[in-house]
Amino acid sequence: MRLDEFDYVLPPAQIAQRPLQRRDSSRLLAMDRTSGKLTDRMFAEFTGLLRGDELIVLNNARVVPARLFGKRTGVFSDAPSRAARREHLSATVEVFLTRQVCPDVWEALVRPGRKMKTGERVVFGDGELEAEIIGRGEFGLRTVRFTSRDPAGVSVQIERLGHVPLPPYIDREDESEDRERYQTVFASRPGAVAAPTAGLHFTPEMLSAIRARGVEICELTLDVGLGTFQPIHSETLEEHVMHAESYEISPQAAQQIQAAYSALRPILAVGTTVVRALEDSALRAVQPCAPQRPVRTLWYVLAKPKRVCLLHLDSHFAW
């Protein structure tokens, strides 16, 4: 399938740059699967569109403030000339975390990458957080090891010094309010570097109303990373190589999913990250209680799902 088959015109003015005051006040476009009829609604009406026997699956990944800005120490820098001494090592370095490898070690995109050789160090804030480039990988990634002189530890400093990684189509700097609004209300597992945006519109009251209708809800975790937002450079979707993202489905959630599937109840995935986790686990017959597993699956229009029969997606149109 060729990538240009998905081309469409989206004027920048139609992309919402800030969230609405209420999460559930966004518009909702509903499609009847039998007739194909499209209906304009409000997301606050979502509960009323359900039959009452669905299983809704949410991604509970929590976004970490993954954009860090610092100064390199110049481990491999040449000595500056007299004219350039003032500007030496003054340029800002961005370290964009994409996936946590182990405690205090992350894969990251680093800019400017050309100057960031293995062994180079970057200092953040007033020196309370430092990163060392310890390896290079595919997709232009660097492996980065963090250290902190603060007893609170590395994760606390990343949370304090990091910036919210807003999507590239949001043309503004992140703001303090984004730390709360660029999270779902059910986000509980830190590790994602982008929000599972389809879940941003749900409120605690709506989730309670959904459960009151008899609809079952379960959660899984897929740490949204480079695989979700990396541009596709190949001419066809089949040639695109996905960056791996980790997901985890608990034994309880797996039981709920299997029970709904066996009973022919609708399984409603909130967002494509949930689709990828569910369908990858179904394809590979993954044991749900196993440790986190990587997924490189790209789902597109011709793929026939094995578990998901309903999908809620998100778009950032400013209506």
C-alpha beads as a LAMMPS data file, in Angstrom:
LAMMPS data file: protein, C-alpha beads

319 atoms
318 bonds

1 atom types
1 bond types

-500.0 500.0 xlo xhi
-500.0 500.0 ylo yhi
-500.0 500.0 zlo zhi

Masses

1 110.0

Atoms # bond

1 1 1 0.000 0.000 0.000
2 1 1 1.500 3.317 -1.119
3 1 1 1.932 6.107 1.395
4 1 1 0.593 8.749 -0.998
5 1 1 -2.808 7.011 -0.920
6 1 1 -3.249 8.636 2.498
7 1 1 -2.476 12.198 1.360
8 1 1 -5.045 14.843 2.277
9 1 1 -5.127 18.581 2.854
10 1 1 -5.239 19.771 6.462
11 1 1 -4.868 23.559 6.839
12 1 1 -2.706 24.460 9.858
13 1 1 -5.468 26.791 11.089
14 1 1 -7.682 23.731 11.606
15 1 1 -5.315 22.097 14.100
16 1 1 -6.288 22.903 17.682
17 1 1 -3.312 24.308 19.597
18 1 1 -4.831 24.172 23.080
19 1 1 -7.303 21.842 24.783
20 1 1 -10.855 22.854 25.517
21 1 1 -11.741 23.737 29.095
22 1 1 -13.666 20.474 29.555
23 1 1 -12.185 17.220 28.332
24 1 1 -15.518 15.833 27.138
25 1 1 -16.634 18.964 25.251
26 1 1 -14.850 17.973 22.035
27 1 1 -16.861 17.012 18.997
28 1 1 -17.311 13.354 18.101
29 1 1 -17.754 11.891 14.625
30 1 1 -19.629 8.586 14.894
31 1 1 -19.779 6.038 12.072
32 1 1 -22.454 3.365 11.819
33 1 1 -20.561 0.238 10.764
34 1 1 -23.587 -1.285 9.044
35 1 1 -24.665 1.656 6.926
36 1 1 -21.454 3.693 6.905
37 1 1 -23.458 6.758 7.937
38 1 1 -21.492 9.514 9.677
39 1 1 -23.047 11.606 12.452
40 1 1 -21.723 14.716 14.182
41 1 1 -22.031 14.466 17.943
42 1 1 -20.309 15.674 21.115
43 1 1 -17.935 13.447 23.038
44 1 1 -20.123 13.926 26.105
45 1 1 -22.646 11.699 24.235
46 1 1 -20.166 8.820 24.011
47 1 1 -21.758 6.820 26.844
48 1 1 -25.157 6.875 25.130
49 1 1 -23.707 5.340 21.968
50 1 1 -22.667 2.154 23.757
51 1 1 -24.774 -1.029 23.709
52 1 1 -24.004 -1.856 27.333
53 1 1 -22.097 -5.130 26.922
54 1 1 -18.822 -3.807 25.534
55 1 1 -15.353 -4.210 26.958
56 1 1 -13.456 -0.928 26.712
57 1 1 -9.661 -1.218 26.784
58 1 1 -7.597 1.809 27.862
59 1 1 -3.874 2.524 27.743
60 1 1 -2.825 3.716 31.204
61 1 1 0.666 4.882 30.157
62 1 1 1.713 8.148 31.786
63 1 1 3.766 10.714 29.891
64 1 1 7.115 11.693 31.346
65 1 1 8.509 15.197 30.646
66 1 1 10.837 13.754 28.020
67 1 1 12.438 16.889 26.535
68 1 1 15.570 17.968 28.375
69 1 1 17.716 20.985 27.480
70 1 1 21.298 21.300 28.672
71 1 1 24.875 22.184 27.802
72 1 1 27.551 19.746 26.722
73 1 1 30.716 19.598 28.749
74 1 1 32.898 19.353 25.639
75 1 1 34.681 16.077 26.295
76 1 1 35.630 15.895 22.610
77 1 1 35.627 19.615 21.796
78 1 1 38.541 21.324 20.154
79 1 1 40.028 24.258 22.014
80 1 1 38.217 27.444 20.950
81 1 1 39.842 30.314 19.168
82 1 1 40.105 33.618 20.981
83 1 1 37.215 35.021 18.906
84 1 1 34.950 32.060 19.638
85 1 1 35.830 31.598 23.313
86 1 1 32.698 33.349 24.593
87 1 1 30.373 31.137 22.527
88 1 1 32.313 27.916 23.237
89 1 1 29.937 25.173 24.517
90 1 1 27.153 27.754 24.927
91 1 1 24.773 26.130 22.434
92 1 1 21.767 24.317 23.873
93 1 1 21.627 20.544 23.493
94 1 1 18.244 18.804 23.408
95 1 1 17.946 15.257 24.711
96 1 1 14.568 13.790 23.802
97 1 1 13.928 10.585 25.731
98 1 1 12.224 7.874 23.679
99 1 1 12.448 4.649 25.699
100 1 1 13.696 3.652 29.126
101 1 1 16.140 0.755 28.815
102 1 1 16.752 0.232 32.539
103 1 1 16.882 2.466 35.629
104 1 1 18.689 5.718 34.748
105 1 1 19.412 4.575 31.150
106 1 1 17.342 5.778 28.192
107 1 1 17.346 5.712 24.434
108 1 1 17.121 9.292 23.197
109 1 1 17.250 11.539 20.185
110 1 1 19.957 14.152 20.672
111 1 1 20.344 17.447 18.842
112 1 1 22.776 18.429 17.493
113 1 1 23.563 14.744 17.017
114 1 1 26.705 15.285 14.951
115 1 1 28.620 16.617 17.953
116 1 1 27.310 14.082 20.440
117 1 1 29.850 11.261 20.240
118 1 1 30.027 8.323 22.615
119 1 1 31.526 9.562 25.877
120 1 1 30.214 13.114 25.549
121 1 1 28.415 14.533 28.572
122 1 1 25.516 16.960 28.938
123 1 1 24.702 18.940 32.086
124 1 1 21.145 20.037 32.886
125 1 1 19.876 22.730 35.232
126 1 1 22.553 23.860 37.649
127 1 1 24.381 20.574 37.389
128 1 1 22.021 18.448 39.478
129 1 1 21.454 16.151 36.471
130 1 1 24.066 14.892 34.020
131 1 1 23.912 12.551 31.035
132 1 1 26.636 10.579 29.282
133 1 1 26.320 9.212 25.744
134 1 1 27.239 5.523 26.100
135 1 1 26.128 4.144 22.736
136 1 1 24.638 4.692 19.302
137 1 1 21.768 2.791 17.712
138 1 1 19.419 2.684 14.762
139 1 1 17.027 5.519 13.867
140 1 1 19.697 8.025 14.955
141 1 1 19.207 7.112 18.610
142 1 1 21.780 7.472 21.369
143 1 1 21.884 5.451 24.572
144 1 1 22.186 7.843 27.506
145 1 1 23.090 7.134 31.128
146 1 1 21.904 9.700 33.685
147 1 1 23.463 10.496 37.045
148 1 1 22.362 12.958 39.699
149 1 1 24.191 14.519 42.619
150 1 1 20.809 15.097 44.260
151 1 1 19.800 12.377 46.767
152 1 1 16.266 12.492 45.292
153 1 1 17.612 10.647 42.266
154 1 1 17.506 10.796 38.490
155 1 1 13.773 10.291 37.929
156 1 1 12.891 13.190 40.221
157 1 1 15.276 15.496 38.355
158 1 1 13.926 14.444 34.963
159 1 1 10.415 15.171 36.234
160 1 1 11.530 18.590 37.517
161 1 1 13.744 19.730 34.627
162 1 1 11.998 18.061 31.679
163 1 1 9.514 19.630 29.303
164 1 1 6.265 18.073 28.093
165 1 1 6.839 16.525 24.629
166 1 1 3.910 18.048 22.766
167 1 1 3.185 16.599 19.292
168 1 1 4.976 18.294 16.369
169 1 1 1.700 19.680 15.009
170 1 1 1.236 21.714 18.216
171 1 1 3.080 24.882 17.227
172 1 1 3.857 26.374 20.633
173 1 1 6.091 25.824 23.618
174 1 1 4.845 23.611 26.417
175 1 1 3.187 25.307 29.392
176 1 1 2.752 24.300 33.032
177 1 1 -0.890 23.317 32.401
178 1 1 0.236 20.766 29.819
179 1 1 1.693 18.558 32.556
180 1 1 -1.874 17.744 33.618
181 1 1 -3.872 18.183 30.405
182 1 1 -1.473 16.120 28.273
183 1 1 -2.276 13.104 30.455
184 1 1 -5.330 10.895 30.517
185 1 1 -7.253 10.845 33.795
186 1 1 -6.393 7.148 34.116
187 1 1 -2.636 7.539 33.432
188 1 1 -0.765 5.631 36.137
189 1 1 2.302 3.934 34.615
190 1 1 5.132 6.414 33.812
191 1 1 7.230 5.649 30.756
192 1 1 5.486 7.080 27.694
193 1 1 6.977 10.024 25.797
194 1 1 3.702 10.888 24.067
195 1 1 0.141 10.642 25.315
196 1 1 -2.299 7.995 24.044
197 1 1 -4.381 10.934 22.843
198 1 1 -7.620 9.049 22.154
199 1 1 -8.060 8.743 25.913
200 1 1 -7.633 12.444 26.671
201 1 1 -11.383 13.164 26.350
202 1 1 -12.565 10.821 29.095
203 1 1 -13.424 12.277 32.498
204 1 1 -13.806 10.432 35.821
205 1 1 -17.546 11.145 35.699
206 1 1 -17.840 9.657 32.219
207 1 1 -15.949 6.516 33.209
208 1 1 -18.320 6.105 36.178
209 1 1 -21.346 6.540 33.899
210 1 1 -19.936 3.972 31.472
211 1 1 -19.499 1.426 34.257
212 1 1 -23.002 2.206 35.530
213 1 1 -24.365 1.109 32.146
214 1 1 -22.805 -2.302 32.663
215 1 1 -19.879 -1.716 30.325
216 1 1 -16.642 -3.351 31.456
217 1 1 -13.353 -1.426 31.438
218 1 1 -9.828 -2.797 31.628
219 1 1 -6.376 -1.318 31.183
220 1 1 -3.100 -2.271 29.567
221 1 1 0.175 -0.372 29.252
222 1 1 1.958 0.489 26.022
223 1 1 4.780 2.967 26.494
224 1 1 4.236 5.319 23.579
225 1 1 7.606 6.064 22.001
226 1 1 9.404 6.618 18.725
227 1 1 7.424 3.891 16.963
228 1 1 4.203 5.901 17.273
229 1 1 5.386 9.296 16.043
230 1 1 8.373 8.498 13.819
231 1 1 7.701 9.707 10.223
232 1 1 7.288 7.091 7.499
233 1 1 10.002 7.611 4.873
234 1 1 9.377 4.559 2.682
235 1 1 7.111 4.687 -0.378
236 1 1 4.949 1.825 0.888
237 1 1 3.669 0.977 4.361
238 1 1 4.973 -2.569 4.080
239 1 1 8.562 -1.270 3.810
240 1 1 8.331 0.871 6.929
241 1 1 10.415 -0.370 9.872
242 1 1 8.792 0.338 13.238
243 1 1 10.789 1.210 16.323
244 1 1 9.914 -1.207 19.126
245 1 1 7.618 -0.085 21.940
246 1 1 7.002 -2.134 25.080
247 1 1 3.568 -3.213 26.255
248 1 1 2.210 -5.192 29.162
249 1 1 -1.162 -6.889 29.611
250 1 1 -1.849 -8.057 33.159
251 1 1 -3.340 -11.504 33.821
252 1 1 -6.596 -9.885 34.999
253 1 1 -6.909 -7.750 31.871
254 1 1 -6.082 -10.765 29.691
255 1 1 -8.876 -12.734 31.345
256 1 1 -11.351 -9.913 30.723
257 1 1 -10.291 -9.614 27.083
258 1 1 -10.490 -13.360 26.473
259 1 1 -13.884 -13.605 28.191
260 1 1 -15.318 -10.797 26.055
261 1 1 -13.860 -12.339 22.903
262 1 1 -15.237 -15.793 23.728
263 1 1 -18.689 -14.333 24.463
264 1 1 -18.651 -12.390 21.156
265 1 1 -18.959 -9.113 23.048
266 1 1 -17.603 -5.979 21.343
267 1 1 -14.053 -5.032 22.332
268 1 1 -13.618 -1.269 22.011
269 1 1 -9.995 -0.114 21.801
270 1 1 -9.373 3.470 22.879
271 1 1 -6.647 4.485 20.461
272 1 1 -4.247 2.767 18.095
273 1 1 -1.754 1.967 20.859
274 1 1 -4.359 -0.334 22.413
275 1 1 -5.036 -1.891 18.993
276 1 1 -1.344 -2.610 18.483
277 1 1 -0.930 -4.226 21.894
278 1 1 -4.066 -6.363 21.611
279 1 1 -3.468 -7.484 18.052
280 1 1 0.235 -8.166 18.560
281 1 1 -0.505 -10.300 21.614
282 1 1 -3.188 -12.189 19.680
283 1 1 -0.849 -12.821 16.739
284 1 1 1.959 -14.079 18.933
285 1 1 -0.199 -15.792 21.570
286 1 1 1.716 -13.886 24.238
287 1 1 1.355 -15.100 27.797
288 1 1 -0.259 -12.110 29.552
289 1 1 1.716 -12.488 32.765
290 1 1 5.071 -12.376 30.948
291 1 1 7.357 -9.325 31.322
292 1 1 6.942 -6.353 29.027
293 1 1 7.304 -7.283 25.376
294 1 1 8.313 -5.111 22.405
295 1 1 5.916 -4.504 19.529
296 1 1 6.953 -3.369 16.043
297 1 1 3.554 -3.928 14.438
298 1 1 2.146 -1.353 12.008
299 1 1 -1.609 -1.738 11.552
300 1 1 -3.182 -0.291 8.449
301 1 1 -6.486 -0.374 6.620
302 1 1 -6.098 -3.829 5.027
303 1 1 -5.125 -5.582 8.240
304 1 1 -7.891 -7.805 9.633
305 1 1 -8.032 -7.531 13.444
306 1 1 -8.253 -10.645 15.587
307 1 1 -9.518 -9.018 18.804
308 1 1 -10.664 -5.428 18.248
309 1 1 -14.022 -4.728 16.643
310 1 1 -14.580 -1.092 17.716
311 1 1 -12.080 1.740 17.726
312 1 1 -12.128 5.255 19.167
313 1 1 -9.578 7.595 17.546
314 1 1 -8.516 11.145 18.228
315 1 1 -7.921 14.126 15.927
316 1 1 -6.858 17.656 16.788
317 1 1 -9.233 19.655 14.621
318 1 1 -10.224 23.146 15.754
319 1 1 -13.905 23.072 14.798

Bonds

1 1 1 2
2 1 2 3
3 1 3 4
4 1 4 5
5 1 5 6
6 1 6 7
7 1 7 8
8 1 8 9
9 1 9 10
10 1 10 11
11 1 11 12
12 1 12 13
13 1 13 14
14 1 14 15
15 1 15 16
16 1 16 17
17 1 17 18
18 1 18 19
19 1 19 20
20 1 20 21
21 1 21 22
22 1 22 23
23 1 23 24
24 1 24 25
25 1 25 26
26 1 26 27
27 1 27 28
28 1 28 29
29 1 29 30
30 1 30 31
31 1 31 32
32 1 32 33
33 1 33 34
34 1 34 35
35 1 35 36
36 1 36 37
37 1 37 38
38 1 38 39
39 1 39 40
40 1 40 41
41 1 41 42
42 1 42 43
43 1 43 44
44 1 44 45
45 1 45 46
46 1 46 47
47 1 47 48
48 1 48 49
49 1 49 50
50 1 50 51
51 1 51 52
52 1 52 53
53 1 53 54
54 1 54 55
55 1 55 56
56 1 56 57
57 1 57 58
58 1 58 59
59 1 59 60
60 1 60 61
61 1 61 62
62 1 62 63
63 1 63 64
64 1 64 65
65 1 65 66
66 1 66 67
67 1 67 68
68 1 68 69
69 1 69 70
70 1 70 71
71 1 71 72
72 1 72 73
73 1 73 74
74 1 74 75
75 1 75 76
76 1 76 77
77 1 77 78
78 1 78 79
79 1 79 80
80 1 80 81
81 1 81 82
82 1 82 83
83 1 83 84
84 1 84 85
85 1 85 86
86 1 86 87
87 1 87 88
88 1 88 89
89 1 89 90
90 1 90 91
91 1 91 92
92 1 92 93
93 1 93 94
94 1 94 95
95 1 95 96
96 1 96 97
97 1 97 98
98 1 98 99
99 1 99 100
100 1 100 101
101 1 101 102
102 1 102 103
103 1 103 104
104 1 104 105
105 1 105 106
106 1 106 107
107 1 107 108
108 1 108 109
109 1 109 110
110 1 110 111
111 1 111 112
112 1 112 113
113 1 113 114
114 1 114 115
115 1 115 116
116 1 116 117
117 1 117 118
118 1 118 119
119 1 119 120
120 1 120 121
121 1 121 122
122 1 122 123
123 1 123 124
124 1 124 125
125 1 125 126
126 1 126 127
127 1 127 128
128 1 128 129
129 1 129 130
130 1 130 131
131 1 131 132
132 1 132 133
133 1 133 134
134 1 134 135
135 1 135 136
136 1 136 137
137 1 137 138
138 1 138 139
139 1 139 140
140 1 140 141
141 1 141 142
142 1 142 143
143 1 143 144
144 1 144 145
145 1 145 146
146 1 146 147
147 1 147 148
148 1 148 149
149 1 149 150
150 1 150 151
151 1 151 152
152 1 152 153
153 1 153 154
154 1 154 155
155 1 155 156
156 1 156 157
157 1 157 158
158 1 158 159
159 1 159 160
160 1 160 161
161 1 161 162
162 1 162 163
163 1 163 164
164 1 164 165
165 1 165 166
166 1 166 167
167 1 167 168
168 1 168 169
169 1 169 170
170 1 170 171
171 1 171 172
172 1 172 173
173 1 173 174
174 1 174 175
175 1 175 176
176 1 176 177
177 1 177 178
178 1 178 179
179 1 179 180
180 1 180 181
181 1 181 182
182 1 182 183
183 1 183 184
184 1 184 185
185 1 185 186
186 1 186 187
187 1 187 188
188 1 188 189
189 1 189 190
190 1 190 191
191 1 191 192
192 1 192 193
193 1 193 194
194 1 194 195
195 1 195 196
196 1 196 197
197 1 197 198
198 1 198 199
199 1 199 200
200 1 200 201
201 1 201 202
202 1 202 203
203 1 203 204
204 1 204 205
205 1 205 206
206 1 206 207
207 1 207 208
208 1 208 209
209 1 209 210
210 1 210 211
211 1 211 212
212 1 212 213
213 1 213 214
214 1 214 215
215 1 215 216
216 1 216 217
217 1 217 218
218 1 218 219
219 1 219 220
220 1 220 221
221 1 221 222
222 1 222 223
223 1 223 224
224 1 224 225
225 1 225 226
226 1 226 227
227 1 227 228
228 1 228 229
229 1 229 230
230 1 230 231
231 1 231 232
232 1 232 233
233 1 233 234
234 1 234 235
235 1 235 236
236 1 236 237
237 1 237 238
238 1 238 239
239 1 239 240
240 1 240 241
241 1 241 242
242 1 242 243
243 1 243 244
244 1 244 245
245 1 245 246
246 1 246 247
247 1 247 248
248 1 248 249
249 1 249 250
250 1 250 251
251 1 251 252
252 1 252 253
253 1 253 254
254 1 254 255
255 1 255 256
256 1 256 257
257 1 257 258
258 1 258 259
259 1 259 260
260 1 260 261
261 1 261 262
262 1 262 263
263 1 263 264
264 1 264 265
265 1 265 266
266 1 266 267
267 1 267 268
268 1 268 269
269 1 269 270
270 1 270 271
271 1 271 272
272 1 272 273
273 1 273 274
274 1 274 275
275 1 275 276
276 1 276 277
277 1 277 278
278 1 278 279
279 1 279 280
280 1 280 281
281 1 281 282
282 1 282 283
283 1 283 284
284 1 284 285
285 1 285 286
286 1 286 287
287 1 287 288
288 1 288 289
289 1 289 290
290 1 290 291
291 1 291 292
292 1 292 293
293 1 293 294
294 1 294 295
295 1 295 296
296 1 296 297
297 1 297 298
298 1 298 299
299 1 299 300
300 1 300 301
301 1 301 302
302 1 302 303
303 1 303 304
304 1 304 305
305 1 305 306
306 1 306 307
307 1 307 308
308 1 308 309
309 1 309 310
310 1 310 311
311 1 311 312
312 1 312 313
313 1 313 314
314 1 314 315
315 1 315 316
316 1 316 317
317 1 317 318
318 1 318 319
